Amino acid sequence: MAYVVTESCIKCKYTDCVEVCPVDCFYEGPEFLVIHPEECIDCGLCEPECPIEAIKADDELPSDQIEFIEINAKLADVYENITEAKEPLPDADEFKDIQDKKKFLNIEINNDESNQNITENSNTILLYDNGEIVINNSKFKIDELSSTDNIIFENTLLDNLNKENQVCLNVEGKAYHEWAMKIMEFLQKNQFVDVQIKTLK
């Protein structure tokens, strides 16, 4: 058994739970937190700390939240580890009582097992653990981009991605969480409404 962050956390991101986790198994995305199922030790300390009751045991989830088991597992390989509490999102109080919030993630988890080959088309971003990012068949080194102005990098994404088409963000392993987060925040900020995330093994 593992604990799962559910839909209630979206657009709120209260982090009281992070402070009490003895194994630091929380990961932070732009809109909410997730728990890594392989790192969670089922201690249950986090559940009562959440002010909006967004954390549940995976065997106690209501039927409409079952998909968050997979969402937590997949996004924990993309999001960045968080070990200290911070302020919630600015509009947390406005969103805490809203029920249907998954739409605000603008993310779908890619489950298509038949699609084993990733094609490097114009709306595919590949982030490899060897330090390469591939966008529209153009390869960049993370070390080189680290010294690039953030506006230049965002303009590179805008120039190479079509908002009308789906964007597939493929991340290899758990490397370079910072860059995965930066790309995801960019996509959401610029209202790319159809985004899929896939972890490459």
Buried (B, 14 or more C-beta within 10 A) or exposed (E): EBBBBBBBBBBBBBBBBBEBBEEEBBBBBBBBBBBBBEBBEEEEEBBEBBEBEBBBBBEEBEEEBEBBBEBBBBBBBBBBBBEEBEEBBEEBEEBBEEEEBBEBBBBBBBEEEEEEEBEBEEBBBBBBEEBBBBBBEEEBEBEEBEEEEEEEBBEBBEEBBEEEEBBBBBBBEBBBBEBBBBBBBBBBEEEBEBBBBBBEE
